[in-house]
Amino acid sequence: MHYHICEAKSAKVLQLEVTHLIAKGWRPVGGISVANSPNTGVWYYYQAMVLNHEEAVEAFDKTFATSDPEFV
């Protein structure tokens, strides 16, 4: 599984990035977080995303588990 945190300076830009990743198979995890930088006054928007690679792991297991004793 891969984990990624999207960061943007506007809700609209975050929405575009999250939508783009969803189209590539990523899934949002939880809600968004919003934080204001006290130094600059800039708002930041965050969304955690995950990409599950179960199929890739299964292919790895089939390839290596039976041929390498270290993986058995």
CHARMM-style PDB file with segment names, atoms N, HN, CA, C and O in Angstrom:
ATOM      1  N   MET     1       0.850  -1.176   0.000  1.00  0.00      PROA
ATOM      2  CA  MET     1       0.000   0.000   0.000  1.00  0.00      PROA
ATOM      3  C   MET     1       0.895   1.237   0.000  1.00  0.00      PROA
ATOM      4  O   MET     1       1.913   1.286   0.690  1.00  0.00      PROA
ATOM      5  N   HSD     2       0.503   2.213  -0.770  1.00  0.00      PROA
ATOM      6  HN  HSD     2      -0.324   2.173  -1.331  1.00  0.00      PROA
ATOM      7  CA  HSD     2       1.220   3.477  -0.823  1.00  0.00      PROA
ATOM      8  C   HSD     2       0.356   4.554  -0.171  1.00  0.00      PROA
ATOM      9  O   HSD     2      -0.868   4.549  -0.303  1.00  0.00      PROA
ATOM     10  N   TYR     3       1.006   5.468   0.529  1.00  0.00      PROA
ATOM     11  HN  TYR     3       2.000   5.471   0.636  1.00  0.00      PROA
ATOM     12  CA  TYR     3       0.328   6.540   1.255  1.00  0.00      PROA
ATOM     13  C   TYR     3       0.879   7.867   0.770  1.00  0.00      PROA
ATOM     14  O   TYR     3       2.090   8.032   0.631  1.00  0.00      PROA
ATOM     15  N   HSD     4      -0.011   8.808   0.513  1.00  0.00      PROA
ATOM     16  HN  HSD     4      -0.995   8.673   0.626  1.00  0.00      PROA
ATOM     17  CA  HSD     4       0.408  10.121  -0.005  1.00  0.00      PROA
ATOM     18  C   HSD     4      -0.475  11.192   0.634  1.00  0.00      PROA
ATOM     19  O   HSD     4      -1.671  10.975   0.828  1.00  0.00      PROA
ATOM     20  N   ILE     5       0.099  12.323   0.955  1.00  0.00      PROA
ATOM     21  HN  ILE     5       1.071  12.499   0.798  1.00  0.00      PROA
ATOM     22  CA  ILE     5      -0.676  13.453   1.470  1.00  0.00      PROA
ATOM     23  C   ILE     5      -0.663  14.554   0.416  1.00  0.00      PROA
ATOM     24  O   ILE     5       0.390  15.091   0.073  1.00  0.00      PROA
ATOM     25  N   CYS     6      -1.848  14.879  -0.090  1.00  0.00      PROA
ATOM     26  HN  CYS     6      -2.704  14.443   0.189  1.00  0.00      PROA
ATOM     27  CA  CYS     6      -1.992  15.987  -1.034  1.00  0.00      PROA
ATOM     28  C   CYS     6      -1.991  17.286  -0.239  1.00  0.00      PROA
ATOM     29  O   CYS     6      -2.575  17.357   0.842  1.00  0.00      PROA
ATOM     30  N   GLU     7      -1.342  18.305  -0.769  1.00  0.00      PROA
ATOM     31  HN  GLU     7      -0.868  18.248  -1.648  1.00  0.00      PROA
ATOM     32  CA  GLU     7      -1.307  19.623  -0.127  1.00  0.00      PROA
ATOM     33  C   GLU     7      -1.596  20.680  -1.186  1.00  0.00      PROA
ATOM     34  O   GLU     7      -1.071  20.620  -2.297  1.00  0.00      PROA
ATOM     35  N   ALA     8      -2.430  21.643  -0.832  1.00  0.00      PROA
ATOM     36  HN  ALA     8      -2.857  21.692   0.071  1.00  0.00      PROA
ATOM     37  CA  ALA     8      -2.754  22.727  -1.764  1.00  0.00      PROA
ATOM     38  C   ALA     8      -3.021  24.007  -0.980  1.00  0.00      PROA
ATOM     39  O   ALA     8      -3.295  23.974   0.219  1.00  0.00      PROA
ATOM     40  N   LYS     9      -2.935  25.136  -1.682  1.00  0.00      PROA
ATOM     41  HN  LYS     9      -2.713  25.163  -2.657  1.00  0.00      PROA
ATOM     42  CA  LYS     9      -3.195  26.431  -1.051  1.00  0.00      PROA
ATOM     43  C   LYS     9      -4.618  26.909  -1.269  1.00  0.00      PROA
ATOM     44  O   LYS     9      -4.964  28.028  -0.892  1.00  0.00      PROA
ATOM     45  N   SER    10      -5.454  26.058  -1.881  1.00  0.00      PROA
ATOM     46  HN  SER    10      -5.173  25.149  -2.187  1.00  0.00      PROA
ATOM     47  CA  SER    10      -6.882  26.385  -2.012  1.00  0.00      PROA
ATOM     48  C   SER    10      -7.674  25.082  -2.060  1.00  0.00      PROA
ATOM     49  O   SER    10      -7.156  24.036  -2.452  1.00  0.00      PROA
ATOM     50  N   ALA    11      -8.930  25.168  -1.657  1.00  0.00      PROA
ATOM     51  HN  ALA    11      -9.350  26.018  -1.338  1.00  0.00      PROA
ATOM     52  CA  ALA    11      -9.794  23.993  -1.696  1.00  0.00      PROA
ATOM     53  C   ALA    11      -9.986  23.517  -3.128  1.00  0.00      PROA
ATOM     54  O   ALA    11     -10.043  22.314  -3.381  1.00  0.00      PROA
ATOM     55  N   LYS    12     -10.084  24.452  -4.062  1.00  0.00      PROA
ATOM     56  HN  LYS    12     -10.037  25.430  -3.856  1.00  0.00      PROA
ATOM     57  CA  LYS    12     -10.292  24.110  -5.466  1.00  0.00      PROA
ATOM     58  C   LYS    12      -9.113  23.326  -6.022  1.00  0.00      PROA
ATOM     59  O   LYS    12      -9.306  22.331  -6.721  1.00  0.00      PROA
ATOM     60  N   VAL    13      -7.901  23.760  -5.722  1.00  0.00      PROA
ATOM     61  HN  VAL    13      -7.744  24.568  -5.154  1.00  0.00      PROA
ATOM     62  CA  VAL    13      -6.709  23.060  -6.212  1.00  0.00      PROA
ATOM     63  C   VAL    13      -6.615  21.678  -5.569  1.00  0.00      PROA
ATOM     64  O   VAL    13      -6.258  20.707  -6.237  1.00  0.00      PROA
ATOM     65  N   LEU    14      -6.930  21.584  -4.284  1.00  0.00      PROA
ATOM     66  HN  LEU    14      -7.219  22.372  -3.742  1.00  0.00      PROA
ATOM     67  CA  LEU    14      -6.926  20.276  -3.617  1.00  0.00      PROA
ATOM     68  C   LEU    14      -7.947  19.355  -4.283  1.00  0.00      PROA
ATOM     69  O   LEU    14      -7.661  18.183  -4.530  1.00  0.00      PROA
ATOM     70  N   GLN    15      -9.111  19.874  -4.566  1.00  0.00      PROA
ATOM     71  HN  GLN    15      -9.343  20.826  -4.365  1.00  0.00      PROA
ATOM     72  CA  GLN    15     -10.161  19.089  -5.218  1.00  0.00      PROA
ATOM     73  C   GLN    15      -9.665  18.542  -6.565  1.00  0.00      PROA
ATOM     74  O   GLN    15      -9.901  17.377  -6.885  1.00  0.00      PROA
ATOM     75  N   LEU    16      -8.997  19.362  -7.332  1.00  0.00      PROA
ATOM     76  HN  LEU    16      -8.806  20.308  -7.072  1.00  0.00      PROA
ATOM     77  CA  LEU    16      -8.481  18.921  -8.632  1.00  0.00      PROA
ATOM     78  C   LEU    16      -7.436  17.821  -8.478  1.00  0.00      PROA
ATOM     79  O   LEU    16      -7.455  16.835  -9.214  1.00  0.00      PROA
ATOM     80  N   GLU    17      -6.522  17.990  -7.520  1.00  0.00      PROA
ATOM     81  HN  GLU    17      -6.507  18.791  -6.922  1.00  0.00      PROA
ATOM     82  CA  GLU    17      -5.471  16.989  -7.310  1.00  0.00      PROA
ATOM     83  C   GLU    17      -6.069  15.672  -6.826  1.00  0.00      PROA
ATOM     84  O   GLU    17      -5.696  14.605  -7.313  1.00  0.00      PROA
ATOM     85  N   VAL    18      -6.998  15.741  -5.863  1.00  0.00      PROA
ATOM     86  HN  VAL    18      -7.300  16.608  -5.467  1.00  0.00      PROA
ATOM     87  CA  VAL    18      -7.626  14.525  -5.343  1.00  0.00      PROA
ATOM     88  C   VAL    18      -8.420  13.825  -6.443  1.00  0.00      PROA
ATOM     89  O   VAL    18      -8.351  12.603  -6.568  1.00  0.00      PROA
ATOM     90  N   THR    19      -9.162  14.572  -7.231  1.00  0.00      PROA
ATOM     91  HN  THR    19      -9.218  15.565  -7.129  1.00  0.00      PROA
ATOM     92  CA  THR    19      -9.929  13.993  -8.336  1.00  0.00      PROA
ATOM     93  C   THR    19      -9.007  13.300  -9.334  1.00  0.00      PROA
ATOM     94  O   THR    19      -9.318  12.216  -9.826  1.00  0.00      PROA
ATOM     95  N   HSD    20      -7.878  13.927  -9.628  1.00  0.00      PROA
ATOM     96  HN  HSD    20      -7.625  14.808  -9.228  1.00  0.00      PROA
ATOM     97  CA  HSD    20      -6.886  13.347 -10.544  1.00  0.00      PROA
ATOM     98  C   HSD    20      -6.368  12.017  -9.994  1.00  0.00      PROA
ATOM     99  O   HSD    20      -6.265  11.040 -10.735  1.00  0.00      PROA
ATOM    100  N   LEU    21      -6.043  11.973  -8.703  1.00  0.00      PROA
ATOM    101  HN  LEU    21      -6.127  12.766  -8.100  1.00  0.00      PROA
ATOM    102  CA  LEU    21      -5.522  10.744  -8.106  1.00  0.00      PROA
ATOM    103  C   LEU    21      -6.595   9.657  -8.023  1.00  0.00      PROA
ATOM    104  O   LEU    21      -6.294   8.479  -8.218  1.00  0.00      PROA
ATOM    105  N   ILE    22      -7.833  10.034  -7.739  1.00  0.00      PROA
ATOM    106  HN  ILE    22      -8.078  10.991  -7.581  1.00  0.00      PROA
ATOM    107  CA  ILE    22      -8.922   9.055  -7.707  1.00  0.00      PROA
ATOM    108  C   ILE    22      -9.051   8.373  -9.064  1.00  0.00      PROA
ATOM    109  O   ILE    22      -9.275   7.164  -9.134  1.00  0.00      PROA
ATOM    110  N   ALA    23      -8.913   9.137 -10.136  1.00  0.00      PROA
ATOM    111  HN  ALA    23      -8.731  10.119 -10.079  1.00  0.00      PROA
ATOM    112  CA  ALA    23      -8.993   8.575 -11.482  1.00  0.00      PROA
ATOM    113  C   ALA    23      -7.875   7.577 -11.754  1.00  0.00      PROA
ATOM    114  O   ALA    23      -8.002   6.722 -12.630  1.00  0.00      PROA
ATOM    115  N   LYS    24      -6.779   7.684 -11.004  1.00  0.00      PROA
ATOM    116  HN  LYS    24      -6.676   8.379 -10.292  1.00  0.00      PROA
ATOM    117  CA  LYS    24      -5.649   6.766 -11.162  1.00  0.00      PROA
ATOM    118  C   LYS    24      -5.700   5.608 -10.164  1.00  0.00      PROA
ATOM    119  O   LYS    24      -4.750   4.830 -10.076  1.00  0.00      PROA
ATOM    120  N   GLY    25      -6.797   5.487  -9.412  1.00  0.00      PROA
ATOM    121  HN  GLY    25      -7.568   6.120  -9.483  1.00  0.00      PROA
ATOM    122  CA  GLY    25      -6.954   4.365  -8.500  1.00  0.00      PROA
ATOM    123  C   GLY    25      -6.696   4.668  -7.034  1.00  0.00      PROA
ATOM    124  O   GLY    25      -6.892   3.796  -6.188  1.00  0.00      PROA
ATOM    125  N   TRP    26      -6.262   5.878  -6.709  1.00  0.00      PROA
ATOM    126  HN  TRP    26      -6.103   6.587  -7.396  1.00  0.00      PROA
ATOM    127  CA  TRP    26      -6.041   6.265  -5.315  1.00  0.00      PROA
ATOM    128  C   TRP    26      -7.387   6.484  -4.632  1.00  0.00      PROA
ATOM    129  O   TRP    26      -8.382   6.797  -5.287  1.00  0.00      PROA
ATOM    130  N   ARG    27      -7.411   6.316  -3.300  1.00  0.00      PROA
ATOM    131  HN  ARG    27      -6.604   6.062  -2.768  1.00  0.00      PROA
ATOM    132  CA  ARG    27      -8.627   6.548  -2.522  1.00  0.00      PROA
ATOM    133  C   ARG    27      -8.331   7.536  -1.399  1.00  0.00      PROA
ATOM    134  O   ARG    27      -7.289   7.433  -0.751  1.00  0.00      PROA
ATOM    135  N   PRO    28      -9.230   8.492  -1.156  1.00  0.00      PROA
ATOM    136  CA  PRO    28      -9.038   9.394  -0.014  1.00  0.00      PROA
ATOM    137  C   PRO    28      -9.271   8.636   1.291  1.00  0.00      PROA
ATOM    138  O   PRO    28     -10.094   7.723   1.359  1.00  0.00      PROA
ATOM    139  N   VAL    29      -8.541   9.030   2.307  1.00  0.00      PROA
ATOM    140  HN  VAL    29      -7.873   9.772   2.252  1.00  0.00      PROA
ATOM    141  CA  VAL    29      -8.681   8.432   3.631  1.00  0.00      PROA
ATOM    142  C   VAL    29      -9.045   9.545   4.607  1.00  0.00      PROA
ATOM    143  O   VAL    29      -8.284  10.497   4.778  1.00  0.00      PROA
ATOM    144  N   GLY    30     -10.199   9.428   5.242  1.00  0.00      PROA
ATOM    145  HN  GLY    30     -10.818   8.654   5.103  1.00  0.00      PROA
ATOM    146  CA  GLY    30     -10.626  10.446   6.193  1.00  0.00      PROA
ATOM    147  C   GLY    30     -11.032  11.734   5.496  1.00  0.00      PROA
ATOM    148  O   GLY    30     -11.177  11.783   4.274  1.00  0.00      PROA
ATOM    149  N   GLY    31     -11.209  12.762   6.291  1.00  0.00      PROA
ATOM    150  HN  GLY    31     -11.091  12.722   7.283  1.00  0.00      PROA
ATOM    151  CA  GLY    31     -11.601  14.064   5.765  1.00  0.00      PROA
ATOM    152  C   GLY    31     -10.401  14.928   5.469  1.00  0.00      PROA
ATOM    153  O   GLY    31      -9.258  14.512   5.657  1.00  0.00      PROA
ATOM    154  N   ILE    32     -10.667  16.129   5.006  1.00  0.00      PROA
ATOM    155  HN  ILE    32     -11.595  16.467   4.854  1.00  0.00      PROA
ATOM    156  CA  ILE    32      -9.566  17.054   4.732  1.00  0.00      PROA
ATOM    157  C   ILE    32      -9.158  17.759   6.025  1.00  0.00      PROA
ATOM    158  O   ILE    32      -9.930  17.852   6.979  1.00  0.00      PROA
ATOM    159  N   SER    33      -7.947  18.241   6.023  1.00  0.00      PROA
ATOM    160  HN  SER    33      -7.320  18.166   5.247  1.00  0.00      PROA
ATOM    161  CA  SER    33      -7.447  19.073   7.125  1.00  0.00      PROA
ATOM    162  C   SER    33      -7.118  20.435   6.546  1.00  0.00      PROA
ATOM    163  O   SER    33      -6.654  20.546   5.412  1.00  0.00      PROA
ATOM    164  N   VAL    34      -7.365  21.470   7.338  1.00  0.00      PROA
ATOM    165  HN  VAL    34      -7.742  21.379   8.259  1.00  0.00      PROA
ATOM    166  CA  VAL    34      -7.079  22.837   6.916  1.00  0.00      PROA
ATOM    167  C   VAL    34      -6.267  23.501   8.014  1.00  0.00      PROA
ATOM    168  O   VAL    34      -6.606  23.415   9.195  1.00  0.00      PROA
ATOM    169  N   ALA    35      -5.191  24.165   7.611  1.00  0.00      PROA
ATOM    170  HN  ALA    35      -4.916  24.234   6.652  1.00  0.00      PROA
ATOM    171  CA  ALA    35      -4.336  24.841   8.579  1.00  0.00      PROA
ATOM    172  C   ALA    35      -3.944  26.207   8.042  1.00  0.00      PROA
ATOM    173  O   ALA    35      -3.777  26.394   6.837  1.00  0.00      PROA
ATOM    174  N   ASN    36      -3.800  27.161   8.960  1.00  0.00      PROA
ATOM    175  HN  ASN    36      -3.935  27.010   9.939  1.00  0.00      PROA
ATOM    176  CA  ASN    36      -3.382  28.511   8.603  1.00  0.00      PROA
ATOM    177  C   ASN    36      -1.982  28.739   9.134  1.00  0.00      PROA
ATOM    178  O   ASN    36      -1.713  28.500  10.311  1.00  0.00      PROA
ATOM    179  N   SER    37      -1.090  29.201   8.269  1.00  0.00      PROA
ATOM    180  HN  SER    37      -1.309  29.394   7.313  1.00  0.00      PROA
ATOM    181  CA  SER    37       0.271  29.506   8.694  1.00  0.00      PROA
ATOM    182  C   SER    37       0.278  30.844   9.428  1.00  0.00      PROA
ATOM    183  O   SER    37      -0.078  31.867   8.843  1.00  0.00      PROA
ATOM    184  N   PRO    38       0.679  30.852  10.700  1.00  0.00      PROA
ATOM    185  CA  PRO    38       0.681  32.116  11.439  1.00  0.00      PROA
ATOM    186  C   PRO    38       1.710  33.121  10.912  1.00  0.00      PROA
ATOM    187  O   PRO    38       1.555  34.326  11.110  1.00  0.00      PROA
ATOM    188  N   ASN    39       2.741  32.638  10.252  1.00  0.00      PROA
ATOM    189  HN  ASN    39       2.867  31.659  10.091  1.00  0.00      PROA
ATOM    190  CA  ASN    39       3.781  33.533   9.724  1.00  0.00      PROA
ATOM    191  C   ASN    39       3.348  34.233   8.439  1.00  0.00      PROA
ATOM    192  O   ASN    39       3.651  35.408   8.233  1.00  0.00      PROA
ATOM    193  N   THR    40       2.642  33.509   7.581  1.00  0.00      PROA
ATOM    194  HN  THR    40       2.396  32.555   7.749  1.00  0.00      PROA
ATOM    195  CA  THR    40       2.308  34.065   6.271  1.00  0.00      PROA
ATOM    196  C   THR    40       0.818  34.336   6.092  1.00  0.00      PROA
ATOM    197  O   THR    40       0.427  35.077   5.191  1.00  0.00      PROA
ATOM    198  N   GLY    41      -0.010  33.744   6.937  1.00  0.00      PROA
ATOM    199  HN  GLY    41       0.307  33.142   7.669  1.00  0.00      PROA
ATOM    200  CA  GLY    41      -1.450  33.900   6.802  1.00  0.00      PROA
ATOM    201  C   GLY    41      -2.052  33.057   5.691  1.00  0.00      PROA
ATOM    202  O   GLY    41      -3.239  33.176   5.390  1.00  0.00      PROA
ATOM    203  N   VAL    42      -1.236  32.204   5.079  1.00  0.00      PROA
ATOM    204  HN  VAL    42      -0.271  32.107   5.324  1.00  0.00      PROA
ATOM    205  CA  VAL    42      -1.697  31.350   3.984  1.00  0.00      PROA
ATOM    206  C   VAL    42      -2.415  30.128   4.563  1.00  0.00      PROA
ATOM    207  O   VAL    42      -1.957  29.520   5.530  1.00  0.00      PROA
ATOM    208  N   TRP    43      -3.546  29.785   3.950  1.00  0.00      PROA
ATOM    209  HN  TRP    43      -3.918  30.279   3.164  1.00  0.00      PROA
ATOM    210  CA  TRP    43      -4.281  28.582   4.325  1.00  0.00      PROA
ATOM    211  C   TRP    43      -3.761  27.413   3.503  1.00  0.00      PROA
ATOM    212  O   TRP    43      -3.491  27.560   2.311  1.00  0.00      PROA
ATOM    213  N   TYR    44      -3.617  26.237   4.142  1.00  0.00      PROA
ATOM    214  HN  TYR    44      -3.836  26.117   5.110  1.00  0.00      PROA
ATOM    215  CA  TYR    44      -3.183  25.018   3.478  1.00  0.00      PROA
ATOM    216  C   TYR    44      -4.261  23.958   3.669  1.00  0.00      PROA
ATOM    217  O   TYR    44      -4.845  23.837   4.746  1.00  0.00      PROA
ATOM    218  N   TYR    45      -4.514  23.198   2.617  1.00  0.00      PROA
ATOM    219  HN  TYR    45      -4.039  23.297   1.742  1.00  0.00      PROA
ATOM    220  CA  TYR    45      -5.533  22.143   2.614  1.00  0.00      PROA
ATOM    221  C   TYR    45      -4.838  20.813   2.356  1.00  0.00      PROA
ATOM    222  O   TYR    45      -3.987  20.710   1.473  1.00  0.00      PROA
ATOM    223  N   TYR    46      -5.210  19.789   3.139  1.00  0.00      PROA
ATOM    224  HN  TYR    46      -5.901  19.873   3.856  1.00  0.00      PROA
ATOM    225  CA  TYR    46      -4.554  18.492   3.053  1.00  0.00      PROA
ATOM    226  C   TYR    46      -5.580  17.371   2.928  1.00  0.00      PROA
ATOM    227  O   TYR    46      -6.671  17.443   3.494  1.00  0.00      PROA
ATOM    228  N   GLN    47      -5.211  16.335   2.179  1.00  0.00      PROA
ATOM    229  HN  GLN    47      -4.325  16.276   1.720  1.00  0.00      PROA
ATOM    230  CA  GLN    47      -6.027  15.124   2.079  1.00  0.00      PROA
ATOM    231  C   GLN    47      -5.095  13.923   1.987  1.00  0.00      PROA
ATOM    232  O   GLN    47      -4.227  13.868   1.117  1.00  0.00      PROA
ATOM    233  N   ALA    48      -5.279  12.959   2.892  1.00  0.00      PROA
ATOM    234  HN  ALA    48      -5.985  13.003   3.599  1.00  0.00      PROA
ATOM    235  CA  ALA    48      -4.512  11.718   2.829  1.00  0.00      PROA
ATOM    236  C   ALA    48      -5.126  10.815   1.761  1.00  0.00      PROA
ATOM    237  O   ALA    48      -6.346  10.737   1.619  1.00  0.00      PROA
ATOM    238  N   MET    49      -4.252  10.132   1.014  1.00  0.00      PROA
ATOM    239  HN  MET    49      -3.261  10.196   1.130  1.00  0.00      PROA
ATOM    240  CA  MET    49      -4.680   9.242  -0.061  1.00  0.00      PROA
ATOM    241  C   MET    49      -3.904   7.928   0.051  1.00  0.00      PROA
ATOM    242  O   MET    49      -2.745   7.919   0.466  1.00  0.00      PROA
ATOM    243  N   VAL    50      -4.551   6.818  -0.322  1.00  0.00      PROA
ATOM    244  HN  VAL    50      -5.492   6.825  -0.659  1.00  0.00      PROA
ATOM    245  CA  VAL    50      -3.876   5.523  -0.346  1.00  0.00      PROA
ATOM    246  C   VAL    50      -4.087   4.857  -1.689  1.00  0.00      PROA
ATOM    247  O   VAL    50      -5.105   5.054  -2.353  1.00  0.00      PROA
ATOM    248  N   LEU    51      -3.103   4.066  -2.070  1.00  0.00      PROA
ATOM    249  HN  LEU    51      -2.277   3.905  -1.531  1.00  0.00      PROA
ATOM    250  CA  LEU    51      -3.178   3.253  -3.278  1.00  0.00      PROA
ATOM    251  C   LEU    51      -2.852   1.837  -2.877  1.00  0.00      PROA
ATOM    252  O   LEU    51      -1.750   1.562  -2.402  1.00  0.00      PROA
ATOM    253  N   ASN    52      -3.803   0.929  -3.063  1.00  0.00      PROA
ATOM    254  HN  ASN    52      -4.698   1.153  -3.449  1.00  0.00      PROA
ATOM    255  CA  ASN    52      -3.639  -0.451  -2.658  1.00  0.00      PROA
ATOM    256  C   ASN    52      -3.073  -1.267  -3.809  1.00  0.00      PROA
ATOM    257  O   ASN    52      -3.603  -1.252  -4.920  1.00  0.00      PROA
ATOM    258  N   HSD    53      -1.997  -1.973  -3.529  1.00  0.00      PROA
ATOM    259  HN  HSD    53      -1.567  -1.985  -2.627  1.00  0.00      PROA
ATOM    260  CA  HSD    53      -1.344  -2.772  -4.556  1.00  0.00      PROA
ATOM    261  C   HSD    53      -1.446  -4.260  -4.230  1.00  0.00      PROA
ATOM    262  O   HSD    53      -0.464  -4.990  -4.366  1.00  0.00      PROA
ATOM    263  N   GLU    54      -2.621  -4.716  -3.802  1.00  0.00      PROA
ATOM    264  HN  GLU    54      -3.419  -4.123  -3.692  1.00  0.00      PROA
ATOM    265  CA  GLU    54      -2.786  -6.127  -3.460  1.00  0.00      PROA
ATOM    266  C   GLU    54      -2.444  -7.027  -4.638  1.00  0.00      PROA
ATOM    267  O   GLU    54      -1.806  -8.065  -4.461  1.00  0.00      PROA
ATOM    268  N   GLU    55      -2.860  -6.641  -5.833  1.00  0.00      PROA
ATOM    269  HN  GLU    55      -3.379  -5.798  -5.977  1.00  0.00      PROA
ATOM    270  CA  GLU    55      -2.576  -7.463  -7.006  1.00  0.00      PROA
ATOM    271  C   GLU    55      -1.082  -7.560  -7.245  1.00  0.00      PROA
ATOM    272  O   GLU    55      -0.577  -8.625  -7.601  1.00  0.00      PROA
ATOM    273  N   ALA    56      -0.368  -6.458  -7.054  1.00  0.00      PROA
ATOM    274  HN  ALA    56      -0.778  -5.592  -6.765  1.00  0.00      PROA
ATOM    275  CA  ALA    56       1.080  -6.482  -7.234  1.00  0.00      PROA
ATOM    276  C   ALA    56       1.734  -7.372  -6.185  1.00  0.00      PROA
ATOM    277  O   ALA    56       2.673  -8.105  -6.496  1.00  0.00      PROA
ATOM    278  N   VAL    57       1.248  -7.318  -4.946  1.00  0.00      PROA
ATOM    279  HN  VAL    57       0.485  -6.723  -4.694  1.00  0.00      PROA
ATOM    280  CA  VAL    57       1.789  -8.155  -3.874  1.00  0.00      PROA
ATOM    281  C   VAL    57       1.520  -9.623  -4.175  1.00  0.00      PROA
ATOM    282  O   VAL    57       2.402 -10.461  -3.986  1.00  0.00      PROA
ATOM    283  N   GLU    58       0.315  -9.948  -4.640  1.00  0.00      PROA
ATOM    284  HN  GLU    58      -0.401  -9.268  -4.793  1.00  0.00      PROA
ATOM    285  CA  GLU    58      -0.015 -11.337  -4.977  1.00  0.00      PROA
ATOM    286  C   GLU    58       0.885 -11.858  -6.082  1.00  0.00      PROA
ATOM    287  O   GLU    58       1.331 -13.004  -6.029  1.00  0.00      PROA
ATOM    288  N   ALA    59       1.158 -11.029  -7.086  1.00  0.00      PROA
ATOM    289  HN  ALA    59       0.796 -10.097  -7.129  1.00  0.00      PROA
ATOM    290  CA  ALA    59       2.042 -11.435  -8.175  1.00  0.00      PROA
ATOM    291  C   ALA    59       3.449 -11.678  -7.646  1.00  0.00      PROA
ATOM    292  O   ALA    59       4.115 -12.622  -8.069  1.00  0.00      PROA
ATOM    293  N   PHE    60       3.907 -10.834  -6.724  1.00  0.00      PROA
ATOM    294  HN  PHE    60       3.366 -10.067  -6.380  1.00  0.00      PROA
ATOM    295  CA  PHE    60       5.228 -11.010  -6.109  1.00  0.00      PROA
ATOM    296  C   PHE    60       5.266 -12.327  -5.352  1.00  0.00      PROA
ATOM    297  O   PHE    60       6.222 -13.092  -5.486  1.00  0.00      PROA
ATOM    298  N   ASP    61       4.232 -12.601  -4.552  1.00  0.00      PROA
ATOM    299  HN  ASP    61       3.456 -11.980  -4.443  1.00  0.00      PROA
ATOM    300  CA  ASP    61       4.175 -13.833  -3.770  1.00  0.00      PROA
ATOM    301  C   ASP    61       4.228 -15.059  -4.673  1.00  0.00      PROA
ATOM    302  O   ASP    61       4.945 -16.015  -4.376  1.00  0.00      PROA
ATOM    303  N   LYS    62       3.484 -15.043  -5.762  1.00  0.00      PROA
ATOM    304  HN  LYS    62       2.901 -14.267  -6.004  1.00  0.00      PROA
ATOM    305  CA  LYS    62       3.456 -16.196  -6.675  1.00  0.00      PROA
ATOM    306  C   LYS    62       4.799 -16.394  -7.344  1.00  0.00      PROA
ATOM    307  O   LYS    62       5.188 -17.528  -7.625  1.00  0.00      PROA
ATOM    308  N   THR    63       5.513 -15.316  -7.604  1.00  0.00      PROA
ATOM    309  HN  THR    63       5.197 -14.395  -7.376  1.00  0.00      PROA
ATOM    310  CA  THR    63       6.792 -15.411  -8.300  1.00  0.00      PROA
ATOM    311  C   THR    63       7.911 -15.873  -7.381  1.00  0.00      PROA
ATOM    312  O   THR    63       8.718 -16.720  -7.761  1.00  0.00      PROA
ATOM    313  N   PHE    64       7.965 -15.317  -6.166  1.00  0.00      PROA
ATOM    314  HN  PHE    64       7.309 -14.628  -5.857  1.00  0.00      PROA
ATOM    315  CA  PHE    64       9.115 -15.553  -5.306  1.00  0.00      PROA
ATOM    316  C   PHE    64       8.878 -16.546  -4.173  1.00  0.00      PROA
ATOM    317  O   PHE    64       9.811 -17.248  -3.784  1.00  0.00      PROA
ATOM    318  N   ALA    65       7.684 -16.628  -3.638  1.00  0.00      PROA
ATOM    319  HN  ALA    65       6.926 -16.058  -3.954  1.00  0.00      PROA
ATOM    320  CA  ALA    65       7.437 -17.458  -2.457  1.00  0.00      PROA
ATOM    321  C   ALA    65       7.717 -18.933  -2.717  1.00  0.00      PROA
ATOM    322  O   ALA    65       8.211 -19.632  -1.832  1.00  0.00      PROA
ATOM    323  N   THR    66       7.415 -19.409  -3.901  1.00  0.00      PROA
ATOM    324  HN  THR    66       7.014 -18.842  -4.620  1.00  0.00      PROA
ATOM    325  CA  THR    66       7.597 -20.831  -4.174  1.00  0.00      PROA
ATOM    326  C   THR    66       9.005 -21.170  -4.617  1.00  0.00      PROA
ATOM    327  O   THR    66       9.415 -22.325  -4.509  1.00  0.00      PROA
ATOM    328  N   SER    67       9.768 -20.190  -5.117  1.00  0.00      PROA
ATOM    329  HN  SER    67       9.435 -19.252  -5.205  1.00  0.00      PROA
ATOM    330  CA  SER    67      11.093 -20.489  -5.643  1.00  0.00      PROA
ATOM    331  C   SER    67      12.233 -20.097  -4.706  1.00  0.00      PROA
ATOM    332  O   SER    67      13.368 -20.523  -4.916  1.00  0.00      PROA
ATOM    333  N   ASP    68      11.960 -19.308  -3.693  1.00  0.00      PROA
ATOM    334  HN  ASP    68      11.037 -18.962  -3.522  1.00  0.00      PROA
ATOM    335  CA  ASP    68      13.013 -18.851  -2.776  1.00  0.00      PROA
ATOM    336  C   ASP    68      12.637 -19.241  -1.359  1.00  0.00      PROA
ATOM    337  O   ASP    68      11.627 -18.761  -0.844  1.00  0.00      PROA
ATOM    338  N   PRO    69      13.422 -20.103  -0.707  1.00  0.00      PROA
ATOM    339  CA  PRO    69      13.083 -20.555   0.649  1.00  0.00      PROA
ATOM    340  C   PRO    69      12.977 -19.430   1.661  1.00  0.00      PROA
ATOM    341  O   PRO    69      12.298 -19.575   2.678  1.00  0.00      PROA
ATOM    342  N   GLU    70      13.642 -18.303   1.398  1.00  0.00      PROA
ATOM    343  HN  GLU    70      14.193 -18.185   0.572  1.00  0.00      PROA
ATOM    344  CA  GLU    70      13.576 -17.179   2.322  1.00  0.00      PROA
ATOM    345  C   GLU    70      12.169 -16.593   2.388  1.00  0.00      PROA
ATOM    346  O   GLU    70      11.792 -16.010   3.405  1.00  0.00      PROA
ATOM    347  N   PHE    71      11.390 -16.740   1.320  1.00  0.00      PROA
ATOM    348  HN  PHE    71      11.697 -17.213   0.494  1.00  0.00      PROA
ATOM    349  CA  PHE    71      10.043 -16.186   1.266  1.00  0.00      PROA
ATOM    350  C   PHE    71       8.964 -17.184   1.649  1.00  0.00      PROA
ATOM    351  O   PHE    71       7.788 -16.826   1.716  1.00  0.00      PROA
ATOM    352  N   VAL    72       9.347 -18.436   1.903  1.00  0.00      PROA
ATOM    353  HN  VAL    72      10.303 -18.726   1.849  1.00  0.00      PROA
ATOM    354  CA  VAL    72       8.344 -19.470   2.226  1.00  0.00      PROA
ATOM    355  C   VAL    72       7.967 -19.381   3.683  1.00  0.00      PROA
ATOM    356  OT1 VAL    72       7.140 -20.160   4.155  1.00  0.00      PROA
TER     357      VAL     72
END
